[in-house]
Structures are given as structure tokens and as C-alpha cells.
Amino acid sequence: MTDQHEPTGQPTEPPISNQDVDLASGIAAFEAKQFSRAVGLLSPLAEAGDPEAQYRMAIMAQNGLGMLGNPLMAYKFMRAAAEAGLGLAQHGLAFMYMEGECAQQNAERAVEWFIKAAEQGLAGSQTTLAMMYEEGRGVAQNLEEARRWYRMAGFDEK
């Protein structure tokens, strides 16, 4: 007689939670531009600290998608997701600082966040960082550092 509880050698999948389903559904709604539905699904998850939900809520709050525009909410969620290490949110927060949108314009803070996102391999952040070094915006002008970031972003020579 074999033991019913004997391991089969197959990895067991963790159970799928309602939060996982809501996140997947919310992201799908966001990508399908069903923003009101996305807000309903993602808002509680963002408040609970999910970086993917926070990032998408920030985009919707920043642009008035599925809700009235809300710069404070956009900044709060973008910063939380960026601090959690989400590269796209780090890039988004850097742009908020660079453009002075939803946050006070601050080129030095923009550079800090572009570096975090660029180090995760985001080519858009690497390119923007290269331009900032090239122009001396938020950092001391450094053409060698600009060339290094352009190369990392996939540009052969600038």
C-alpha cells in the first residue's frame, strides 16, 4: 500500500488568491483601456501596497483616466511603486521630477531615479540619463558618462 501523501517530485503551485485574480484582471482592464474597471480592481490593491497596482493607479490618476486627474494620488502611488523597486515606476517618478508634473521640478532627484531605472536595464531611462549628462541637467556635464549611458541603451556612437 502506498502512502497517499508521498511527494510526487512535481513542484506544487501556490494557490491563486483573489488578489492575484484582481491584479491580473485590473492589469488586463488597464491594457484594454477600460480605465473605470481598472480603477475599481486596482485601487484596493494599490492601497494595500502592490507595486504593479500602484504604478497603474499612478498613470490613471496622473492622466485622469477612469477618474478625475489627481496629481497627489499619482505622485503617492508612483513613489511607493518606485521605492518598492519597480523599474517602470522609477522611470515614471524620474519624469515627474524632470518635468515638474505631479511633483516639484527637481532635476537632481530626476537623475537619482533615472539611475535606479537605468540600472535595471530600461533603455528609455538610460537614454534620458545620457541626455542629462550630455546637457549637464541635474548633474555636472560629463560627456564620457553620457556616452557610457548611450552605449548601454544600445546606441553605437552619439
N, C-alpha and C positions, 0 to 999 in steps of 0.2 A: 504494500500500500504506500502510495506516495503522499508526501505532505502537501496539502493544498496551498500552503504559504511559502513554498520553496521559491527562491528567486529564479526567474527565467533568464537572467542575463540581459534582458531588454531594459533600456532606460525607461523609467516611468515619467510620463508627462505631468507637470504640475497641473492641478485643476484650474480650469479657466474661471476667473472670477467675473462678477457683474461689472466691476471696474474695468477689466480688460475689454469686455464686450462694449461698454460705453465709450471707452477710449477709441477703440477701432471704429465704432460707428460714428463717433464725433469727428475723427480724422477723415473718414470717408465722406461725411457730410460737408466738411470744410473743403475738401478737394473737389467735390461736386458743386461747390459754390452755393450750397444750401445752408447759408450762414445762420439763419434763425435756429434751425435744428442743431447746428454745430454748437451754438452758444448754449442751448439747453442741455446738451450732453456734456460739453467740456467744462462749463463753468464750475460745477461742483468738484470736478477732478482737479481743476486749476487751484481752487481754494484749498483743496486737500494736499496740494504740493506736487502734483505730477508735472514735470518739466515740459513734456510734449503738449499737454493740455494748456499749460501756462503760455507757451510760445504762440500757439494758435489763437488763444484768447487775446494776447497782446496785439497780434496782427489785426484781429477783428475790431478791437477797441481803438486802435490807432487809426484805422481807416473807416470806422463807422459801418462795419459790415455785420448785419444781423442785430445791430444795436446802435444807439446813438454813439457818436465818437466820444471816447473817454480817455484823454491823454494820461491822466493819473493812473487809471487801471492798466493802460498799455505799458507804461513805464514799470509799474509794480510787478506785473507778470513777466515782462521781458527781462527785468533784472533778476527776478527769482530763478527763471529758467537758465539765464546766463551763469548765475552763481552756482547752479546745480551742475554746470559743465556742458550744457547743450550748445554745440558749436554754432548752429544757426541763430540761436538766441544771443550768443556773444557777438556775432556779426550784427544782428539787429540792434542790440544795445549800443554798439560802437557807432552805428549810423545815427541813432537817436542823438548821441553826444556830438557827432560830427556836424549834423545838420541843425541841431538845436530844436529837434522835433520831439515832443513829449518829455524832454529833459533840457536843462540849461546847456547851451552850446559850450563844449569843452573839448578842444582838440587833443589835449594830453590824455584825458580819460578815454577818448575815442581810440587813440593809439594803443592804450593798455588792453582794451577789449578786442581790437583787431588782432593784436599779437596772440591773444588766447585762442581766437578762432583760427587764425592762420596756422598756428602750431598744430591744430587738429586737421590741417590739410585743406581748408576751404580756400579755393583759388580766388574767389572774389575778395576775401579778406587779405590774402597775400598781395593781390594786385593793388587794392586800395592802400595798403600799408606801403607798398613800393612807391606809389604816387605821393604819399605823405612824406616819406623820406626824401623823395626827389624834390619836392616843393619846400621842405622844411616846415611843414604844417603839423604843429603839436609835438614836434621833435626837432632837434638840430638837423639841418640839411646834411645828408650823408648819401652821396651818390653810389658809393660801394654797397651800402646797406640796401639802397633802392634796387640796385642790380641783382643782389642776392635774392630779394623777395620776388622780383620779376622772374628770375630763373626758377624759383620754387613754384611759381604759378604756371610755369610751362612756357614762358616767353624765352626765346633763344637770346636775343640781344635787344636792348632798348636803348 
